[in-house]
Protein backbone atom coordinates (compact mmCIF):
# COMPACT_ATOMS: atom_id res chain seq x y z
CA UNK A 1 0.00 0.00 0.00
CA UNK A 2 2.76 2.44 0.89
CA UNK A 3 4.20 2.31 -2.64
CA UNK A 4 1.12 3.66 -4.39
CA UNK A 5 1.90 7.28 -3.62
CA UNK A 6 -1.57 7.63 -2.10
CA UNK A 7 -2.44 8.28 1.55
CA UNK A 8 -2.96 4.97 3.34
CA UNK A 9 -6.50 5.94 4.38
CA UNK A 10 -7.44 6.56 0.76
CA UNK A 11 -5.96 3.23 -0.29
CA UNK A 12 -8.01 1.56 2.44
CA UNK A 13 -11.18 3.37 1.33
CA UNK A 14 -10.69 2.23 -2.26
CA UNK A 15 -10.28 -1.35 -1.09
CA UNK A 16 -13.36 -1.22 1.15
CA UNK A 17 -15.49 0.27 -1.65
CA UNK A 18 -14.44 -2.49 -4.04
CA UNK A 19 -15.39 -5.20 -1.54
CA UNK A 20 -18.61 -3.66 -0.23
CA UNK A 21 -22.02 -5.09 -1.11
CA UNK A 22 -23.78 -1.83 -0.26
CA UNK A 23 -22.58 1.75 0.15
CA UNK A 24 -24.66 4.52 1.70
CA UNK A 25 -23.43 8.10 1.39
CA UNK A 26 -24.96 10.91 3.46
CA UNK A 27 -23.79 14.03 1.62
CA UNK A 28 -24.36 17.43 3.24
CA UNK A 29 -22.01 19.75 1.39
CA UNK A 30 -21.14 18.19 -1.97
CA UNK A 31 -22.42 15.65 -4.46
CA UNK A 32 -21.24 12.17 -3.37
CA UNK A 33 -17.87 11.38 -4.91
CA UNK A 34 -19.20 8.27 -6.62
CA UNK A 35 -21.74 10.42 -8.51
CA UNK A 36 -19.52 13.35 -9.46
CA UNK A 37 -18.78 14.33 -13.07
CA UNK A 38 -15.18 15.31 -13.95
CA UNK A 39 -15.70 19.08 -14.14
CA UNK A 40 -17.54 19.14 -10.81
CA UNK A 41 -14.75 17.12 -9.18
CA UNK A 42 -12.16 19.40 -10.79
CA UNK A 43 -13.88 22.49 -9.37
CA UNK A 44 -14.16 20.98 -5.89
CA UNK A 45 -10.56 19.80 -5.73
CA UNK A 46 -9.23 22.95 -7.41
CA UNK A 47 -10.86 25.09 -4.73
CA UNK A 48 -8.47 23.49 -2.25
CA UNK A 49 -5.50 25.29 -3.82
CA UNK A 50 -3.71 22.24 -5.26
CA UNK A 51 -1.37 22.51 -8.24
CA UNK A 52 -2.97 21.72 -11.60
CA UNK A 53 -1.16 18.39 -12.02
CA UNK A 54 -2.21 17.32 -8.53
CA UNK A 55 -5.80 18.31 -9.26
CA UNK A 56 -5.87 16.18 -12.40
CA UNK A 57 -4.44 13.13 -10.62
CA UNK A 58 -7.09 13.45 -7.89
CA UNK A 59 -9.83 13.84 -10.51
CA UNK A 60 -8.64 10.68 -12.27
CA UNK A 61 -8.57 8.81 -8.98
CA UNK A 62 -12.11 9.83 -8.05
CA UNK A 63 -13.42 8.84 -11.47
CA UNK A 64 -11.66 5.51 -11.12
CA UNK A 65 -13.52 4.89 -7.86
CA UNK A 66 -16.79 5.10 -9.77
CA UNK A 67 -16.22 1.77 -11.49
CA UNK A 68 -17.84 0.16 -8.43
CA UNK A 69 -21.12 1.61 -9.76
CA UNK A 70 -20.59 0.95 -13.45
CA UNK A 71 -18.73 -2.37 -13.56
CA UNK A 72 -20.01 -5.86 -14.27
CA UNK A 73 -21.18 -6.52 -10.70
CA UNK A 74 -21.98 -3.04 -9.34
CA UNK A 75 -22.38 -2.30 -5.66
CA UNK A 76 -25.77 -1.25 -4.30
CA UNK A 77 -25.52 2.50 -3.71
CA UNK A 78 -27.83 4.73 -1.66
CA UNK A 79 -27.19 8.48 -1.74
CA UNK A 80 -28.88 10.78 0.75
CA UNK A 81 -28.14 14.30 -0.49
CA UNK A 82 -28.98 17.50 1.37
CA UNK A 83 -31.06 19.84 -0.78
CA UNK A 84 -28.48 22.62 -0.39
CA UNK A 85 -26.10 20.58 -2.55
CA UNK A 86 -28.49 20.84 -5.49
CA UNK A 87 -28.63 24.63 -5.36
CA UNK A 88 -24.90 25.32 -5.05
CA UNK A 89 -23.43 26.07 -8.53
CA UNK A 90 -20.03 24.44 -8.10
CA UNK A 91 -17.73 25.42 -10.97
CA UNK A 92 -20.40 27.21 -12.97
CA UNK A 93 -24.11 27.00 -13.75
CA UNK A 94 -23.26 24.90 -16.81
CA UNK A 95 -21.13 22.45 -14.85
CA UNK A 96 -23.75 22.18 -12.13
CA UNK A 97 -26.48 21.53 -14.69
CA UNK A 98 -24.40 18.71 -16.18
CA UNK A 99 -23.78 17.33 -12.70
CA UNK A 100 -27.46 17.27 -11.81
CA UNK A 101 -28.43 15.67 -15.12
CA UNK A 102 -25.81 13.00 -14.40
CA UNK A 103 -27.41 12.28 -11.04
CA UNK A 104 -30.75 11.96 -12.83
CA UNK A 105 -29.33 9.38 -15.22
CA UNK A 106 -27.50 7.40 -12.56
CA UNK A 107 -30.61 7.25 -10.37
CA UNK A 108 -32.36 5.32 -13.15
CA UNK A 109 -30.02 2.37 -12.60
CA UNK A 110 -31.67 -0.34 -10.51
CA UNK A 111 -28.79 -0.61 -8.03
CA UNK A 112 -28.69 3.14 -7.28
CA UNK A 113 -31.13 4.99 -5.01
CA UNK A 114 -31.01 8.77 -4.66
CA UNK A 115 -33.00 10.60 -1.99
CA UNK A 116 -32.91 14.31 -1.23
CA UNK A 117 -33.07 15.58 2.35
CA UNK A 118 -35.35 18.63 1.85
CA UNK A 119 -35.01 22.07 3.41
CA UNK A 120 -38.51 21.57 4.78
CA UNK A 121 -37.19 18.90 7.14
CA UNK A 122 -35.43 21.63 9.10
CA UNK A 123 -32.89 20.47 11.66
CA UNK A 124 -32.22 16.76 11.33
CA UNK A 125 -29.89 14.17 12.76
CA UNK A 126 -27.83 14.05 9.58
CA UNK A 127 -26.58 17.60 10.13
CA UNK A 128 -23.94 16.22 12.48
CA UNK A 129 -21.82 15.47 9.42
CA UNK A 130 -21.41 13.63 6.14
CA UNK A 131 -20.76 9.92 6.43
CA UNK A 132 -20.07 6.91 4.25
CA UNK A 133 -21.38 3.52 5.38
CA UNK A 134 -20.10 0.35 3.75
CA UNK A 135 -21.69 -3.06 4.26
CA UNK A 136 -19.98 -6.36 3.44
CA UNK A 137 -20.84 -10.00 3.01
CA UNK A 138 -18.31 -11.35 5.51
CA UNK A 139 -17.20 -8.31 7.45
CA UNK A 140 -18.64 -5.89 9.96
CA UNK A 141 -20.25 -2.70 8.67
CA UNK A 142 -17.70 0.08 8.26
CA UNK A 143 -18.33 3.81 8.71
CA UNK A 144 -15.98 6.35 7.14
CA UNK A 145 -15.97 9.92 8.43
CA UNK A 146 -13.93 12.33 6.34
CA UNK A 147 -12.50 15.72 7.22
CA UNK A 148 -10.17 18.14 5.47
CA UNK A 149 -6.89 16.44 6.33
CA UNK A 150 -7.94 12.82 6.60
CA UNK A 151 -10.65 10.66 8.04
CA UNK A 152 -11.48 7.85 10.39
CA UNK A 153 -12.89 4.34 9.96
CA UNK A 154 -15.28 2.89 12.54
CA UNK A 155 -16.15 -0.80 12.58
CA UNK A 156 -16.81 -1.50 16.24
CA UNK A 157 -20.59 -2.11 16.41
CA UNK A 158 -20.91 0.25 19.36
CA UNK A 159 -19.36 3.05 17.30
CA UNK A 160 -20.92 2.24 13.92
CA UNK A 161 -24.51 1.42 14.92
CA UNK A 162 -25.54 5.02 15.76
CA UNK A 163 -24.57 6.07 12.23
CA UNK A 164 -26.47 3.16 10.68
CA UNK A 165 -29.54 4.10 12.73
CA UNK A 166 -29.18 7.73 11.64
CA UNK A 167 -29.26 6.69 7.98
CA UNK A 168 -32.40 4.63 8.51
CA UNK A 169 -34.18 7.62 10.07
CA UNK A 170 -32.98 9.97 7.35
CA UNK A 171 -34.17 7.64 4.59
CA UNK A 172 -37.64 7.61 6.14
CA UNK A 173 -37.74 11.41 6.44
CA UNK A 174 -36.18 12.24 3.06
CA UNK A 175 -38.08 12.70 -0.19
CA UNK A 176 -38.93 9.48 -2.02
CA UNK A 177 -36.72 8.53 -4.97
CA UNK A 178 -39.41 9.75 -7.38
CA UNK A 179 -39.85 13.07 -5.55
CA UNK A 180 -36.09 13.43 -5.37
CA UNK A 181 -35.73 12.84 -9.12
CA UNK A 182 -38.27 15.59 -9.78
CA UNK A 183 -36.42 18.05 -7.54
CA UNK A 184 -33.05 17.21 -9.09
CA UNK A 185 -34.53 17.77 -12.56
CA UNK A 186 -36.05 21.09 -11.50
CA UNK A 187 -32.74 22.29 -10.07
CA UNK A 188 -30.94 21.20 -13.25
CA UNK A 189 -33.42 23.21 -15.33
CA UNK A 190 -32.82 26.25 -13.13
CA UNK A 191 -29.06 25.93 -13.58
CA UNK A 192 -29.52 25.65 -17.35
CA UNK A 193 -31.70 28.77 -17.38
CA UNK A 194 -29.14 30.74 -15.36
CA UNK A 195 -26.34 29.59 -17.64
CA UNK A 196 -28.31 30.67 -20.70
CA UNK A 197 -29.05 34.04 -19.10
CA UNK A 198 -25.35 34.57 -18.37
CA UNK A 199 -24.49 33.75 -21.97
CA UNK A 200 -27.08 36.24 -23.20
CA UNK A 201 -25.61 38.96 -20.99
CA UNK A 202 -22.10 38.16 -22.22
CA UNK A 203 -23.24 38.44 -25.85
CA UNK A 204 -24.87 41.82 -25.18
CA UNK A 205 -21.69 43.10 -23.54
CA UNK A 206 -19.69 42.09 -26.60
N, C-alpha and C positions, 0 to 999 in steps of 0.2 A: 504493500500500500504506500509506503513512504517514497517509493520511486516514481510515483505518478506525477509529482509536481503539484498535486492538489492537497488542500487541507484534509487531514485524516477524517474529520467529521463529515466532510462532503463525500469522501470516498465511501464512508459507512452508509450515508444516506442513499447514495446511488445503489449500493448493494441491497439495502433493505427494500427500496422501491422495486427493484427487479424481482425480489423474492416474495413480495406481498401478494395476497389474494384480494385484498381490498384496501384502498387508500381513501381517507376522508380528509379534506382540506378546509379548515375554517379560515377564510381570508377576509381580513378587516380593512387592510389598506391598499392592497394590490390584487390584480387578477392572479389566481393560483399559477405557480410556475409551470405546471403541466399543461396549462391552457393558454399560455402566452404566445403571441406571434412575434417573429424576430424584431420588428421595429419597436414594439412595445417593450420587449426585454432590453433592447439597446438603449432606449430612453431611460428606463429604470436604472440600469447599471451605470450608464453614462452620468447620471445625476450624482453618483457617488464620487466623482472626480478621478476615476481611473484613466490611465493612458489608453489611447485608442486601441492599441494591439491587445491590451488586457481586456478591454470591453468586448472585443470580438471573440476572444477565446472563451470568455464567460457566456456570451450569447450562444456560441456553438455547443458548449457544455449543456446549457439549459435545454436547448432544442434536442440534444441527444437523449436527455432524460425522458422526453416525451414518447419515445418508442414503446414505453410500457403501456401507453394508451393506443398505439397504432399498430403494434406488432401482431404476430399470428395468434397469440394467446393473451389478449390484453387484460390488464388488471381492472377490477371493478373500481370505479372512481366516483366519489360523491363530493361535489364542491358546494360549500355553503358560503356565499359571497355577500358581504355587506353592501347595501344599496349604494353607499357613498362611492364605492369602487366604480360603479357604472357611470357616474356623473363626472368623474375626474378625468379631464382630457390629457392623459399622459402622452408626451411627445408632440401631439397636435390633434386637432379634431379629426383629421383624415386617418391618422394612425389609430386613434381610439375607435373610430367607426369600424375600421377593419378588424380591430381586436374584438369588438362586440359581435360582429357578424361571425367571426370564427367561433366564439362561444356558442352562438346559435347553432352552427353546423355541428360542432362537437356534441352538443346536448342531444342531438338526434340519434347518436349511437346508442345501442341498447345497454352497453356496459357503463355509460356515463350519465350521472344524474346531477343536474344543476338546480340549486335552490337559492333564491335571493332572500336575505334577511332585510325586511323593509324598514324604512324610517319610522313607519307607523308603530313598529314594535316598541319604540322608545328604548329605554335602558334594558339591556338583556345580559344574560350570563356570559355570552360570547365576547363581550367588550373587554374582558380581562386579557385578551390577547389572541393573536392568530395561533393556530396549532395544526399539526399534521399527525394523523393517526393512521398507523399501518397495522393491518391484521394479517396473520400468517396461518398456514395450515398446521405447522408443527412447532410453533414458537409463540411465546406470549405476545400480546398486543404491545406495540411500541408507539410512544408519543414523542414527537420531535417538536421542540420549542426553539424558534430561531430568533436571534437578536443581531444587532449590527455587526458584531465582531465574532460571532460564533453561534453556538446553540447547545442544547442539551437533549439527551435521549433518556426517556423514562420507560422502564419495562416492569418495575415492581408493581404488582397489582394495586397495592395501596396508593401508589403515586399516580398510576395511569387511569384507574377507574373513574375518578372525578371528571377527567377530561372526556372519557367515553360517555358518561352520563350527561355531560354538558351538550355534546353533539346530538344525543337523542332528543333532548329538550328543544334544542335549536331547530332541528329538522321538523318537529311538530309545530313550532311557532312560525317558521319561515313560510314564504309563499310556496305553493305547489309547483312542481316542475312546469306545468302548463302556464300558470300565472307568471312564473319567473321568465319563461321564454318570451312571453308577451312584453314584459317590462324591458328585457334586454333588447328586444327588437325596437321598442319605442325609443330607448336611449340611443341606439345606433342611428336611428332616423334623425334624431335631434343633432347628433354629432355631424352627420352628413349635411344637414341643413346649415349648420354653423360653418362648416368647411366651405360650402358653396357660397355663403354670404361673404366670407373672408376673401375668396377668390374674386367675387364681383367687386368688392371694395378695392382690391389690388389692381384690377383692370381699369377702374375709374381713375385711380391715382396715376396710372401710366399715361 
